[in-house]
């Protein structure tokens, strides 16, 4: 990317300033969360589970409040399809940054198991009506993308007794950070600017500063980057470039205050 300006670039600057003034005031800081459902092999033809919803708890483990419902891809899933690298994306949401204590998986009643070409209902204990709660003490950092992997162990979750099949879910939940971020504050803070994270010749992320000059380039894979700040022609300051910025997974690289030079 070169620093030459054209009409398209100036249009981007104006739009950035417009949306910045309209949308940044008071927005909560957030992280990006994906939740994947996977399974381990089991000695059945099918194990079908109905997923009605997923939520996370920002309170304590014994707290009834503090639950945040997440937009969920609901449906009936055959767990045995979710092996050998296959998975289902249940959730892809922006969530508030902060500490969580639990994740809850709400199951429906349309659960079944297929054995020797015969389908049987999978009954769930009445105590699970409020959902399957899993302890997961983790923190979400603003600007970082995360994935929670729900590993549903079908072999241990299906109980076969002489009368009926019972579903008592055994699930492991693990949180993985997927990338990092770059943040900083432009000084002076009242210039029209577009901020880029560049790796070799590719622009990996783009953003613009808020009214305080702060910017956050989020969702950046681990590696070394060049930061480029492009300014409108009439602002009276030079474009800014900084090389060899290191980004590590799960962390924010803070460039602190970036002093622009007068033309």
Secondary structure, 3 states (H helix, E strand, C coil): CCCCCCHHHHHHHHHHHHHHHHHCCCCCCEEEEEEEEEEECCCCCEEEEEEEEEEEECCCCCCCCCEEEECECCEEEEHHHCCCCCCEEEEEEEEECEEEEEEEEEECCCCEEEECCEEEEEEECHHHCCCEEEEEEEEECCCCEEEEEEEEEHHHHEEECCCCEEECCCEEEEEEECCEEEEEEEECCCCCEEEEEEECCEEEEEECCCCCCEEEEEEECCEEEEEEEEECHHHCECCEEEEEEEECCCCEEEEEEEECCEC
